[in-house]
């Protein structure tokens, strides 16, 4: 069940890009599906497909949505990169570990969840044409960089922090 909820975010990314009049609904649905799939997965149990699909759907929606923001010119390229820093780092880490045949699941951390919430708030500010867009982007970028550092510090084999 959680996998189906997660899968909804993939077409929502296309809706966000292709149907401006439906962007707010797509954003709300994507955020709700992200929360709901986690709740369902914790109650029923997560599948291997879901463990792979959830971060893919998250990153696909984020890249599509922030691509729209980038094309609007309302945020500079470096602001978009900062907002997506956690996602970019995760993709780079996955590629590097896959090349070296050492892929591991990375458990969600509090900082990553905060970044996701702030990304959604930034997209909401964009959609509502709010003056809070740039400040939210900068806050999201700062938290994203902190989340990248936090993920880096955690030893994936033991779950312990590097000091």
C-alpha positions, 0 to 999 in steps of 0.5 A: 500500500505504501508503495502505491502512495509513493508512486503517486508522486511520480505523475505529480512531478509531471503535473507540476511541470506541465499544468500550472493551474494544478501546481498547488494541488500537485504540491499538496498531494505530493507533500501529503503522499510523502507523509502518508507513505511513511506512516503506512510503511511504519505500520504495515512494514516497508518493502524493498521496492518502497525503500528504493522508490520513495527517495526516487519519487522525492528527488524526481518531484523536487527536481521537476518542481525546482526546475519550474522555479529555476525557469521562472527566474525567481531564484538564482541558480545557486539558490536552487542548488543550495535548496537541493544540496541534500538531494544532490549529495544523496544522488552523488553518494549513491552513484559513488557507492554503486560504482564501488559496489558498496550501496547501503540504505541510508536511514532518514534523519531529522535534518533530512525531514526538516529539509523536505518540509522546508523544500515544500514550504519554499515551493508553496511560497513560489506558488503563492508568489510570496515575498518569503520565497528567497528567505525560505530558499536561503533557510532551506539551503542552510539546513540542507547543507547542515543535513549533508554534514549530518549524513556524512558524520554518521557511519552507515555500517554502525550508525554511530557518529564520526567525531 
